[in-house]
């Protein structure tokens, strides 16, 4: 389980690092847009991300 968790964190870091590496101007625009959002909007985006991740994990465990 520990190795799987570390692999998941490593993949997340790789994917999150690709945007500023390959498209720094886009990353800056997105970051500036996020700073202009209200707290409720940011929380909704975070909740949507968590729910999508949980749904993917559920599908993974159901199919295996």
C-alpha positions in Angstrom: 0.0 0.0 0.0 2.8 2.4 0.8 4.5 1.9 -2.6 1.1 2.5 -4.3 0.5 5.7 -2.4 4.0 7.0 -3.3 3.4 6.1 -6.9 0.1 7.9 -7.0 1.7 11.0 -5.4 4.6 10.8 -7.9 2.2 10.6 -10.9 0.2 13.6 -9.5 3.4 15.7 -9.2 4.5 14.7 -12.7 1.1 15.6 -14.2 0.9 18.9 -12.3 4.4 19.8 -13.3 3.7 19.4 -17.0 1.5 22.4 -17.3 4.0 25.0 -16.0 6.9 23.2 -17.8 5.3 23.1 -21.2 2.8 26.1 -21.1 4.0 28.6 -18.5 1.9 31.4 -19.9 -1.3 29.3 -19.7 -0.4 28.2 -16.2 0.0 31.9 -15.2 -3.4 32.8 -16.7 -5.2 30.0 -15.0 -3.5 30.8 -11.7 -4.6 34.5 -12.0 -8.1 33.4 -12.9 -8.2 31.2 -9.8 -7.1 34.1 -7.5 -10.1 36.1 -8.8 -12.6 33.4 -7.9 -14.7 33.5 -4.8 -14.1 31.0 -2.0 -17.3 29.1 -2.8 -16.4 28.7 -6.4 -13.0 27.3 -5.5 -14.6 24.9 -2.9 -17.0 23.7 -5.6 -14.1 23.1 -8.0 -12.3 21.2 -5.2 -15.4 19.2 -4.4 -15.9 18.3 -8.1 -12.3 17.1 -8.3 -12.6 15.0 -5.2 -15.8 13.4 -6.4 -14.3 12.7 -9.8 -11.3 11.0 -8.1 -13.5 9.0 -5.9 -15.6 7.8 -8.8 -12.5 6.8 -10.7 -11.2 4.9 -7.7 -14.6 3.2 -7.3 -14.6 2.1 -10.9 -11.0 0.8 -10.5 -11.9 -1.3 -7.5 -15.2 -2.6 -9.1 -13.5 -3.6 -12.3 -10.7 -5.4 -10.5 
